[in-house]
Amino acid sequence: MVLPADAVIRECMVSRFLMAGNRDYNFHRAAKAATITASRAHARHGRRKAWPGYGFPVRRNAAEMAMQVLDFAQAEVDPREFRNALGRFATGVTVITTRTPAGKCEGMTANSFSALSLDPPLVLWSIKRDAPSLPSFQEAGVFTINVLTQEQADLSHHFATRQLDKFSEFIVPDGQNGCPLLENALAFFECRLQQTIEAGDHLIMIGEVTRAGYDEAADPLLFSAGRYAIAAALPNRDARDDLASMWEGLG
Ligand SMILES: Cc1cc2nc3c(=O)[nH]c(=O)nc-3n(C[C@H](O)[C@H](O)[C@H](O)COP(=O)(O)O)c2cc1C
């Protein structure tokens, strides 16, 4: 099923996720009210500190919480449940492209992308061992990470669907490493494949970034719990202040 971007955005606006929403949707007031309620409840129950400011409100009491616990040491865990747990970690969405020496283009949707090192500049992602495109990525020795914008959910779907030639409908320019560079992406990272590491049913691909670019004006496509979503900034929480004072790491 192809998800048109406006359908995704509509979906997100009515989503239960706080992270999904429309910039016009004013959750400041709701957040503040809920936080005050939570703060008073905490005070009543003998906590000394009130909740600082309002950011994410406490939305559920303990009785309402529905934590599913998967104990791998005790019993066989249903892989679907493990996927459900992993899916709670919201990610961006990328399309990773390559071109073999014979000129064959491949592209696959991946949300396993991660920053790895600033110096030297390294990134990583993981690919299923049985992915049909894996031999091309290994043979080419180069790849490009194309980070998608919130308007590109249909592209994500396209490159997540097995087809003989995913590029037949597009005219895609090549980047400096010869790999397809998707137009209107949020960011791109052109890489040389530096190392692969076998890990379970996946292969970790580590790339040395040779060129990168980003669009400051566009917004990311997100993926959370099996759904596409869009980001809404929290009020009064600019993490750049934290980064400057406490952490100079990645991202
Ligand atoms: C949001 C999303 C994220 C995905 N992330 C990955 C990933 O990180 N690694 C992977 O091997 N497959 C991932 N997939 C599945 C691949 O995109 C899919 O299997 C695709 O068909 C692989 O391309 P290929 O068939 O041309 O090899 C993801 C799919 C979606 C929809």
PDBQT file of the ligand as one rigid body, heavy atoms in Angstrom, charges set to zero:
ROOT
HETATM    1  C1  LIG A 301      10.687   2.002   7.806  1.00  0.00    +0.000 C 
HETATM    2  C2  LIG A 301      11.460   0.782   7.310  1.00  0.00    +0.000 A 
HETATM    3  C3  LIG A 301      12.748   0.565   7.786  1.00  0.00    +0.000 A 
HETATM    4  C4  LIG A 301      13.498  -0.530   7.348  1.00  0.00    +0.000 A 
HETATM    5  N1  LIG A 301      14.765  -0.694   7.828  1.00  0.00    +0.000 NA
HETATM    6  C5  LIG A 301      15.515  -1.731   7.395  1.00  0.00    +0.000 A 
HETATM    7  C6  LIG A 301      16.875  -1.881   7.844  1.00  0.00    +0.000 A 
HETATM    8  O1  LIG A 301      17.394  -1.070   8.604  1.00  0.00    +0.000 OA
HETATM    9  N2  LIG A 301      17.582  -2.942   7.387  1.00  0.00    +0.000 N 
HETATM   10  C7  LIG A 301      17.032  -3.863   6.527  1.00  0.00    +0.000 A 
HETATM   11  O2  LIG A 301      17.736  -4.828   6.156  1.00  0.00    +0.000 OA
HETATM   12  N3  LIG A 301      15.742  -3.736   6.077  1.00  0.00    +0.000 NA
HETATM   13  C8  LIG A 301      14.995  -2.693   6.470  1.00  0.00    +0.000 A 
HETATM   14  N4  LIG A 301      13.709  -2.534   6.005  1.00  0.00    +0.000 N 
HETATM   15  C9  LIG A 301      13.190  -3.490   5.033  1.00  0.00    +0.000 C 
HETATM   16  C10 LIG A 301      13.760  -3.247   3.611  1.00  0.00    +0.000 C 
HETATM   17  O3  LIG A 301      13.519  -1.919   3.180  1.00  0.00    +0.000 OA
HETATM   18  C11 LIG A 301      13.093  -4.199   2.591  1.00  0.00    +0.000 C 
HETATM   19  O4  LIG A 301      13.327  -5.537   2.999  1.00  0.00    +0.000 OA
HETATM   20  C12 LIG A 301      13.610  -4.000   1.171  1.00  0.00    +0.000 C 
HETATM   21  O5  LIG A 301      12.849  -4.791   0.288  1.00  0.00    +0.000 OA
HETATM   22  C13 LIG A 301      15.062  -4.407   1.015  1.00  0.00    +0.000 C 
HETATM   23  O6  LIG A 301      15.480  -4.063  -0.298  1.00  0.00    +0.000 OA
HETATM   24  P1  LIG A 301      15.832  -5.206  -1.354  1.00  0.00    +0.000 P 
HETATM   25  O7  LIG A 301      14.638  -6.145  -1.377  1.00  0.00    +0.000 OA
HETATM   26  O8  LIG A 301      16.020  -4.471  -2.647  1.00  0.00    +0.000 OA
HETATM   27  O9  LIG A 301      17.081  -5.884  -0.876  1.00  0.00    +0.000 OA
HETATM   28  C14 LIG A 301      12.950  -1.449   6.422  1.00  0.00    +0.000 A 
HETATM   29  C15 LIG A 301      11.643  -1.213   5.941  1.00  0.00    +0.000 A 
HETATM   30  C16 LIG A 301      10.919  -0.109   6.384  1.00  0.00    +0.000 A 
HETATM   31  C17 LIG A 301       9.535   0.139   5.850  1.00  0.00    +0.000 C 
ENDROOT
TORSDOF 0
